[in-house]
Amino acid sequence: MIETSVPEQPGERPQHEQVDEIVRRGPSGALALASIATAIVAALWFAFYFLVFLPRGVIH
């Protein structure tokens, strides 16, 4: 990793500690976004199935 020297304000935590804290919290935003996208795709699939496929009836 490349270290850069950034002047810090008095009383401010070092940047690497801030990054460590963010990483410790985990990928909750990414998981929420993936869950929402998956729910939308599933809802669209069910809508297509019930509104388009089933009304056409059984193929003989």
N, C-alpha and C positions, 0 to 999 in steps of 0.2 A: 504494500500500500504506500502511496506517496503522501508524505507528510507536508502540509503547507503551514506556514506560520501566519496565523491570523491574530491580529491584536485583539485581546480580550478586554471586555469592560470589567471594572472592579466588581467583585461579587458575583460574576457570571461563571457558570460551570464550564469547564473545558469542552470543546466541541466533541471530542471522542466520547465523553460521558453522556452527552446529549444523544449521540447516535446510538450508543449502547442501550439507553433507556427506550428509544423508539423501537429498536429491534426486539427488546424484551417484551414489548406489548403484543407483538405478533401481527400477522397479516389479516386483522379483522376486517378492514375495508375491502381487501381483495376477496375475501370469502363472502362478504355481504353482496358485493357486485356479482360474483359468480352465481350465488344463490338466486338473486333477482333475475339474472339472465336465464338461468335454467327454468325458473318458474314461468317466465314469459314464453319460452319455447314449448314447455309442456302444455300451457294453456292454449297456445295456438294449435298444437297437435290435437288436443281434445276438441277444440272448436271445429276444426276441419273434420274430424271423425264424426262428431254428432250432427253437424249442420250440413255436411256435403256427402260423406260416404254412406251413412246409414239411410238417409232419405231416398237414395237411389235404389235400395232394395237388394235382394239376393240375386246374384247372377246364376242363371240356369244353363 
